[in-house]
Amino acid sequence: MGQSPAKPIPILLASSLKPVKDVRAWQKLGRSLHETNTYSLNIIGFSAKMLQQEAGVNFFSSKSSFHSKWERVISQLHFIRLLIQIRPGILICCTYEYLPVAAIFKNWLNYRLVYDVQENYVANLDLNPTLTSKAKERMTRFIQKSESKKGIDLYLFAEKCYAEEMPEKKPFLVLENKYSGLIKPVKPLRFPLRIGYKFVITGTITPAFGILDAVLWFKSVLEEFPESKLKIIGHLTLTEFGEKLSQVCLNVPEIELSFSEIPVSHGQIIEAMKGADFALLPYQNLPAIKDKMPTKLFEAAALGVPVLITPNEKWENFFRPFSGGFPVDFSNGQEAGIQFSKALFQEYFTAQPDDSIHWNSQKSDFLKAIEDLLS
């Protein structure tokens, strides 16, 4: 009698707040594991709609109401139920909220625990202007206590700088937020002089990302290029900021606001970028931001869309080899027309971005790390 095929090893990727088909957890980590045909894949994450299943992958909703505190409690109970039901060989937590439960059940269910560190969550508290000092202290204690739970076998760092910012988290593997789709072949790009250009801002809609500065900058650009358009699309994390942004953009039909209080699908983000002449990345050089590599840099490079970005040596060094962008001081609205005119005279994509911008350049390291954990 022949040997029966080995039973796939169950893996659970779990997040309470990230979308169930999150671009990192599902499209990068999840798909990479799924493609090996070695694992049975289970993913739990936020979903406000009925889940569409895929062959060989089980999707579960952690919650359907993004801002419900009650559902956050229910989410923990649902997580426990799935742990017992699935009995994963490896559990990958993509949020610190699940780590306390994951640590408690680890010895009983005998899985290996991986923590995908997508953010420096403590540092990010400084980016939320609505938090009181007491609330910030309380959240800092909760995050630090959650992330210091014993039993984490491997940390995945979404940013290289986390190795210095969080030296206590070992062992670690850096897996940057590189692009996972098809890279567009590019040719040298020069823009003809027109009276209008298309700009886009995508991603998380929050004050620390310099979006208000970019809007005021764009308004100044309109004075010289009156048929220009700006689309702002993404996930709004602070309701008050959305109201302020709407007020600033009032009576400016050239600005299209398309933000939502639940995460916007990555497909919508990519389509918006594809339709733009320039992607605006007006990030402020704050301690919690300046050492990171924005996901949008990888995406714009892969899509052949030039970026206009806040001056930052790390970011400029990234796009310099292929002329993928131009630094702009978005806080200087008075010079907006001059700055943009300089950007228009540049030649972009003088070389094809190399494979290092793609997720596949680090996929094998991830799969090897998972394989080693199970050996």
C-alpha positions in Angstrom: 0.0 0.0 0.0 1.3 3.5 -0.8 1.8 6.1 1.8 -1.1 8.5 2.3 -0.2 12.2 1.6 0.9 14.2 4.6 -2.0 16.1 6.2 -1.6 19.9 5.7 -0.4 21.8 8.8 -3.0 24.3 10.0 -1.9 27.9 10.3 -4.0 30.7 11.7 -3.3 34.4 10.9 -5.3 36.5 13.3 -6.1 40.2 13.6 -9.0 41.9 15.3 -8.9 45.3 13.5 -7.2 44.6 10.1 -9.4 43.5 7.2 -9.8 39.8 6.8 -8.3 40.1 3.4 -5.6 42.6 4.5 -2.9 43.3 1.9 -0.2 42.2 4.3 -1.8 39.3 6.2 -3.6 37.8 3.3 -2.1 38.9 0.0 1.5 38.6 1.2 1.9 36.3 4.2 -1.2 34.2 3.5 -0.8 33.7 -0.2 2.9 32.9 0.2 1.9 30.1 2.7 -1.0 29.0 0.5 1.1 28.6 -2.6 3.3 25.9 -0.9 0.4 23.5 -0.7 1.9 22.5 2.7 -0.5 24.3 5.0 -4.2 24.7 5.5 -4.7 28.4 5.9 -7.2 30.1 8.2 -7.5 33.9 8.5 -9.5 35.9 11.0 -10.0 39.7 10.6 -12.4 42.5 10.4 -15.2 42.2 7.8 -18.4 44.3 7.5 -19.7 42.2 4.6 -20.4 38.5 3.9 -17.1 36.8 3.5 -16.2 35.3 0.0 -14.3 32.1 0.6 -11.4 30.8 -1.6 -10.4 27.3 -2.3 -8.1 25.9 0.5 -8.5 29.0 2.7 -10.9 29.6 5.5 -11.9 33.2 6.3 -13.5 34.2 9.6 -14.8 37.6 10.8 -13.3 38.9 14.0 -16.0 41.6 14.1 -18.3 43.5 11.8 -18.5 46.9 13.5 -15.2 48.7 13.5 -15.7 51.0 16.4 -17.8 48.8 18.7 -16.1 48.2 22.1 -18.5 45.4 22.8 -17.5 43.5 19.6 -13.9 43.8 20.6 -14.7 41.7 23.7 -16.7 39.2 21.7 -13.8 39.1 19.2 -11.6 37.6 22.0 -14.1 34.9 22.7 -14.5 34.1 19.0 -10.7 34.0 18.7 -10.5 31.4 21.6 -13.2 29.3 19.9 -11.3 29.3 16.6 -8.0 28.4 18.4 -9.6 25.3 19.9 -11.4 24.4 16.7 -8.4 24.8 14.3 -5.6 23.8 16.7 -3.0 25.5 14.5 0.6 24.3 14.2 1.5 28.0 13.9 -0.4 31.0 15.1 0.5 34.4 13.5 -0.9 37.3 15.5 -1.2 40.4 13.4 -2.4 42.5 16.3 -1.2 42.9 19.9 -4.8 42.6 21.2 -4.7 38.8 20.6 -1.3 38.2 22.2 -2.5 37.7 25.9 -5.0 35.0 24.8 -2.4 33.5 22.4 0.1 33.2 25.2 -2.4 31.6 27.6 -3.4 28.9 25.1 0.0 28.2 23.6 1.1 25.4 26.0 -2.2 23.7 26.0 -2.6 23.7 22.2 1.1 23.3 21.5 1.5 25.8 18.6 4.4 28.1 17.7 3.6 31.7 18.2 4.6 34.4 15.7 3.9 38.1 16.2 3.7 40.2 13.0 4.8 43.7 14.3 3.1 45.9 11.7 3.5 49.1 13.7 5.4 50.6 16.7 2.1 50.9 18.4 3.4 52.8 21.5 5.2 55.4 19.3 2.0 55.7 17.2 0.1 57.0 20.2 1.9 60.3 19.7 0.3 60.6 16.3 -3.2 60.7 17.8 -4.0 64.3 18.9 -7.3 63.3 20.5 -5.7 61.1 23.2 -5.5 62.6 26.7 -2.3 62.0 28.6 -4.1 59.5 30.9 -5.5 57.6 28.0 -2.1 57.5 26.4 -0.5 56.1 29.6 -3.2 53.5 29.9 -2.9 52.4 26.3 0.9 52.3 26.6 0.7 50.0 29.6 -1.7 47.7 27.8 0.3 47.5 24.6 3.6 46.9 26.4 2.1 44.3 28.7 0.5 42.5 25.7 3.7 42.6 23.6 5.9 41.4 26.5 4.0 38.1 26.9 6.3 35.1 27.1 6.2 32.4 24.4 6.6 34.4 21.2 8.9 32.3 19.0 9.4 34.8 16.2 8.8 38.5 15.5 8.1 39.7 12.0 9.1 43.4 11.6 7.3 45.4 8.9 10.1 48.0 9.2 13.9 47.7 9.5 13.9 50.5 12.0 11.9 48.3 14.5 15.1 46.4 15.3 16.5 49.5 16.9 13.2 50.8 18.3 12.3 47.5 19.9 15.6 45.7 20.7 13.8 43.4 23.2 11.9 41.7 20.5 14.0 38.7 19.4 14.4 36.7 17.3 13.1 38.7 14.4 12.8 38.7 10.7 12.4 41.9 8.7 9.6 41.7 6.1 9.0 45.1 4.6 5.7 46.1 3.1 6.8 45.6 -0.5 4.5 45.4 -3.5 3.0 42.0 -4.2 1.3 42.6 -7.6 2.7 42.8 -11.1 5.4 45.4 -11.6 4.6 47.7 -14.6 7.4 47.9 -17.2 8.4 51.6 -17.4 9.9 54.0 -19.9 11.5 57.4 -19.2 8.7 59.7 -18.4 8.5 63.5 -19.0 5.3 65.5 -18.5 4.2 67.9 -21.3 3.2 71.3 -20.0 -0.6 71.3 -19.4 -3.0 73.4 -17.4 -4.0 70.4 -15.2 -2.5 67.3 -13.6 -4.0 64.4 -11.6 -2.8 64.0 -8.0 -3.7 61.3 -5.5 -3.3 60.7 -1.7 -4.0 57.2 -0.5 -3.9 55.2 2.7 -4.7 56.2 6.2 -6.4 59.6 6.5 -4.8 61.1 9.6 -3.3 64.5 10.6 0.2 63.2 11.1 0.4 62.1 7.5 0.4 65.8 6.4 -2.8 65.6 4.5 -4.0 69.1 5.4 -0.7 70.6 4.3 -1.0 68.7 1.0 -4.5 70.1 0.5 -3.4 73.7 1.1 -0.4 73.0 -1.2 -2.7 71.7 -3.9 -4.9 74.8 -3.6 -1.9 76.9 -4.4 -1.0 74.7 -7.4 -4.5 75.3 -8.7 -3.6 79.0 -9.2 -1.1 78.1 -11.9 -2.6 74.8 -13.1 -6.4 75.4 -12.7 -7.6 72.1 -14.3 -5.7 69.9 -11.8 -7.5 67.3 -9.7 -6.8 65.8 -6.3 -8.3 62.5 -5.1 -8.0 61.6 -1.4 -9.0 58.0 -0.7 -8.4 55.8 2.3 -9.3 54.8 5.8 -10.4 57.7 8.1 -9.3 56.8 11.7 -10.4 60.1 13.4 -13.9 61.3 12.8 -13.1 64.9 13.9 -10.2 65.1 11.3 -12.6 63.9 8.6 -14.9 66.8 9.4 -12.1 69.3 9.4 -10.8 68.0 6.1 -14.2 68.2 4.6 -14.5 71.8 5.7 -11.1 72.7 4.2 -12.1 71.1 0.9 -15.6 72.7 0.8 -16.3 74.6 -2.4 -13.2 73.1 -4.0 -14.7 70.8 -6.7 -11.2 69.9 -7.9 -10.7 67.9 -4.7 -12.5 64.5 -4.4 -12.8 63.0 -0.9 -13.4 59.3 -0.8 -12.6 58.2 2.7 -14.4 55.7 5.0 -14.4 54.9 8.7 -13.8 51.3 7.8 -10.8 50.1 5.8 -10.9 50.8 2.1 -10.1 47.8 -0.2 -6.5 47.7 -1.4 -7.8 47.3 -5.0 -9.5 50.7 -4.8 -6.3 52.2 -3.6 -4.3 50.7 -6.4 -6.8 51.8 -9.1 -6.7 55.4 -7.7 -2.9 55.4 -7.9 -2.9 54.1 -11.5 -5.2 56.9 -12.6 -2.8 59.7 -11.2 0.0 61.6 -12.7 1.6 62.0 -9.3 1.1 60.4 -5.9 1.5 62.8 -3.0 3.2 61.5 0.1 3.1 64.5 2.5 4.3 62.6 5.6 5.6 64.7 8.4 9.1 64.0 9.6 8.0 63.0 13.1 9.9 60.5 15.2 7.2 57.8 14.7 7.3 58.2 10.9 10.7 59.5 9.6 12.6 56.1 9.8 9.9 54.0 8.2 9.5 53.0 4.5 6.0 54.0 3.4 4.1 51.2 1.6 3.1 53.8 -1.0 6.7 54.2 -2.0 6.9 50.5 -3.1 3.5 50.7 -4.7 4.2 53.8 -6.7 7.5 52.5 -7.9 5.9 49.2 -9.0 3.0 51.1 -10.8 5.3 53.6 -12.5 3.7 56.6 -10.8 6.1 59.4 -9.7 5.8 60.5 -6.1 6.1 63.9 -4.6 7.2 63.4 -1.1 8.4 65.3 2.0 12.2 65.7 1.9 13.7 62.7 3.8 17.1 61.2 3.0 15.9 57.6 3.4 12.9 58.0 1.1 14.9 59.9 -1.5 17.6 57.3 -1.5 14.9 54.7 -2.3 13.7 56.3 -5.5 16.9 58.0 -6.6 18.3 54.9 -8.6 15.3 55.0 -11.0 14.2 58.6 -10.6 10.9 57.7 -9.1 10.1 61.0 -7.4 10.9 64.5 -6.3 11.1 66.0 -2.8 8.5 68.7 -2.0 8.0 70.8 1.1 4.2 70.6 1.5 4.2 73.0 4.5 5.4 75.8 2.2 2.2 76.5 0.3 3.5 79.9 -1.0 6.1 78.1 -3.0 3.8 75.4 -4.2 3.7 76.6 -7.8 7.5 76.9 -8.0 8.1 73.5 -6.4 5.7 71.8 -8.7 7.1 73.5 -11.8 10.5 72.1 -10.8 9.0 68.7 -10.4 7.5 68.9 -13.9 10.8 69.5 -15.5 12.2 66.2 -14.1 12.5 63.0 -16.1 11.1 60.1 -14.2 11.7 56.3 -14.3 15.0 56.6 -16.2 15.6 53.0 -15.1 13.4 50.1 -14.3 13.0 49.6 -10.5 14.7 46.3 -9.6 13.1 43.3 -8.0 14.0 44.5 -4.5 10.7 46.5 -4.4 8.7 43.3 -4.7 7.4 41.0 -1.9 8.9 38.0 -3.7 12.4 39.3 -2.8 11.8 38.3 0.8 9.2 35.6 0.5 11.6 32.7 0.6 13.1 34.1 3.9 9.6 34.1 5.4 8.7 30.6 4.2 12.1 29.3 5.5 11.4 30.9 8.9 8.0 29.2 9.2 9.5 25.9 8.1 12.2 26.2 10.7 9.7 26.8 13.5 7.9 23.5 12.6 11.1 21.4 12.4 
